Amino acid sequence: MAEFLLGLKEIGYVERQNVAVEYRWAENQNDRLPVLAAELVQKQVRVIGTLGTGAMAAKAATTAIPIVFLIGEAAA
């Protein structure tokens, strides 16, 4: 998360100053992903960011909110 927040800061967005970040964690329980995605849609967030399989749940929850996802290995 630190890298994500640093990336936001580099383009002018600072959490709690000019952007709010809503966090949701499935804790390796993929069956929770649809509920978490629905919560974000209900809150009318501007963008949903997710890792891996969360993208499919987000896509199923909305066609109106952009979804940004990362699939790959973490840097060593």
C-alpha positions, 0 to 999 in steps of 0.5 A, spaced: 500 500 500 505 504 501 507 504 493 500 505 491 500 511 496 506 514 494 504 513 486 498 517 488 502 523 491 507 523 485 501 525 481 498 530 486 493 526 490 494 525 498 490 521 502 486 525 507 488 531 504 485 531 497 483 524 496 479 519 500 481 511 499 476 506 501 480 499 503 476 493 503 480 486 504 477 479 503 483 476 507 484 470 502 476 469 502 474 470 495 467 468 496 467 475 500 469 479 493 462 480 491 460 483 497 466 488 498 465 490 490 458 491 492 459 496 498 464 500 493 459 501 488 454 503 493 459 508 496 459 511 489 467 511 488 470 514 482 475 508 481 476 501 484 483 498 484 484 491 485 489 485 485 488 479 481 481 475 482 478 481 485 477 484 478 472 479 476 468 481 482 468 488 481 466 487 473 460 483 475 458 489 480 459 495 476 459 497 468 459 504 470 466 505 475 472 504 472 476 498 474 484 498 475 487 491 477 494 488 477 496 481 476 503 479 476 509 478 481 511 483 486 518 486 485 523 482 489 
